[in-house]
Amino acid sequence: MKTLYFHTLSAIALASVSLVRAQGTFQDLNFEEANIVPIPGQQYAITVANALPGWAVDYGNVQQTQIFYNDASLGATQVTLDANGYPGTPGPILEGNFSVLLQAGFVNGTLTSASINQTGQIPSGTQSLLFDSASGGFSSQQPPEVFIGNDLLTLFPVGTGQGVSTSYTIYGANIFAWAGQTEQLTFSSPLGDFTIDDISFSTGAVPEPSALALTGIGGVLFALYRRFAAKWQ
């Protein structure tokens, strides 16, 4: 029963947000535009401009000019580009050949967030924001924080997927209030670590849990009715 209920909810949610996916004037929302050009003399270091075209990287309030690829941090704040097929030890790849790992950590003894941000125009007609996320450590099963401007978005899980080496959750947020506007989009890890990928805008709305539950229960009951009705005939 639990399995049937979960898959019913996931199918309903995904169907409602999969109408049109776009990126507006934002760049490299799936991180596949990375150009791996190592910085001479610094193993696994790469400029932000080459690693994440269009994006800015901040550790706390300090903007960074370089990050690492395939070399996750062991405790310090860091943004890492996980790159399939390149030297080093890539973390989980959720979609394609590249994903981004956000790791909160310590800078000079102070817990500091890791974030990426970009400013662009959200497509007209947009209802929701979608992205893939997998997390580890003590942040397990939690999404990163996502902001439009200074507004923290409310995220809902709308489905699951299987990456190269790990499963991930698809999260959605209703952002129709910002459709057609030019805004800063920020993904931040204030605590723990998160891998993110495949960011997009959709013309479908994200159902909130209460609506999903009612629809899902109705779907389960109908399925059970048909199953047992067939046996009685």
N, C-alpha and C positions, 0 to 999 in steps of 0.2 A: 504493500500500500504506500509506504513512504517513497519508494523508488518511483512508482507511477505518479504520485503527487508532485515530486520534484521535477520530473521530466515534463509534466503538464505545465507547470509554472514556467519553466525555462522556454518551452516552445511558444507559449503565449507571449512572454516578454520579448523574445527575439523577433517574433513575427511583427510586433508592434513598432519596433525600432529599426527595421531593416529596409525601409522603403528606398531612401536615397542616402548615400554616404559621400561626403565631400570634404574639402579642406579649405575652401574659400581662398583668401590670399595668404594663409599660413603655408609654411614650407616644411618639408621633410617630417610629416606627421607620423610616418611609419619607420623613420630612421634609416631608410634604405639608400639615402643619398650620401652616406658617409664615404670619405676618401681617406683611406688609411695611409698616411704619410708620417712615419715616426719622426719625432724631433731628434736630430742628431745628438748622440751622447746621452740620451735619456731613454732607458729601456721602457718600452710600452707607452711612452708619453706621446700625445698627439694634441694639436691645437683644437680648441673648441670649434673654430671655423671649419676645419676639415672633418671633425668627428660628427658635429651636429649642425649642419648648415641652417641658418636662420634662427637658431636657439642661442640663448645666453645661459650661463651656468653660474649659480651663486652658492657659496658656502656661508650660511648666515646671510649677512648683508654685503658680503665681499664678492664682487664679480671675478670670475676666473678666466684666464686666457688659455689654459690647457687642462686636459684631463688624461686619464689612462684608458687603454683598451686591454681587455682580457687579463686584468690584474687587479682584482677587487681588494679593497682595504681590509685590514685586520683590526680596525678600531677607530681609525681617523675618518672624518667626514670626507666623502668622495662620491663623484659621479663617474661611472665606468661605462664605456661602450663595450658590450659583449658582441664579439665579431666572429662569426663562424668561418673557419678556414684560414685564420691568421695565427701567428705565433702567440704563445701564452696559454692561459687556461680560461676559456670563455665560460661565463655563467650560463644560466638558462636562456635559450633563444626562443621567444614566444611565437614570432612570425618572421618569415623571410630569413635574412642572414644577419640582421642586427637587432639588438634590443638594448635598452638603457637601464642600468642599475643605479638607484638612488640610495645612498647609505648615510644616515645620520651618524655622527660620531663626535670625537672630541678634538677641538682646536684649542691649544694652550690650556688644556684642562677643563674647557667649557663645552657642554653638549651643544652641538651646532647642527642645524638642518642642512640638507643638500637639496637643491632645487634646480629645475630648468624652466625657462619662461620664454615666451615669444609673443610679439604683438602683431595682430592681423585682423582682417575683417571676417567676422562670422557670417557665413552665407545667409542671404535672405531666405526666409521660410524654414530656417533651422528650428527644430523642436528640442533636440537632445544632443549631448556629447557622449561618445562611446570610446572606451579604450580597454586594452587587455592589461591585466596586472597579476603578478605572482609575488608572494612575499615569503620571507624566511625569518629565522631567529625568533625573537620575542614579539615581532610584528605579524606573526603568522596569521593568515586568513583575514588580514585587514588591508584596505586600499590605502594609497597615499592620500595626502590632502590635495585638493584641486581648487584653484581659485580662478575666477574671472574678475579682473581688477583686484579689488580688496575683498570681494565677496567669496566666502567659502561655500562650495557647492555641496549639496546633499546627494550622496551617491547611493545607487541601488544595484545589487548584483542582478544581471539579466540573463546570464548564461555561463557556460564553461567551454573550454577548448583544451586541446593537447598540443603542446609545443614540442620542440626537438627533444628535450630531456625532462620536461615537467609539465604538469597541467596548470591552467591559469583560469582566472575568473574574468568575465567581461562585465565591466561596470558601466552604468549610464547615469546621466544627470539631466534633468530638464532645464534647458537654458533658453527657452523661447523669448524671455524678456530681453535678451541681448542680440537677437537675430538682426542682421544687417549692420551692426555696430562694429567699430574698430576697438578692440579690447586686448588687454594683456592676459594670456592664458599661462597659468603656473601649475606645475606639478612639484610637490614638495614632500620630502620625508623628514618629519620633525623627530621621529623616533623609529629605530629599526631600519630595515632595508626593503626596498620594493623594486621589482623589475617591471617596466612598463613598455608598451608597444601598441602599434596599430590604432592611433588616435584618429577619430573622425567625427564629423557632424552629420546628423540624421534629421530627416523630415518627419520621422516617427517619434511620438512621445514615449517616455519611459513610464510604465505603469508603476504606481506606488504599491507597497506591499499589501495594504488592505484590499485594494482592487484586485490585485493578483490572487490573493487568497480566496476571495469570493468566487472569482471566475474559475480558479483552479479546482476548488471543491466541487463546483457545479460540473466541471468537465470530468472529474473522477467519478462522481455519482452516476453521470450519464453513461460512462464507459462500463461501470459495473452493472448498471441496469441492462445494457445491451448484452453483456456477457452472460448474465444469468437468465435473461429472457430467452436467449438462444437455446439454453439447456432445457428450459421448461417446455419449449415447443415440441 
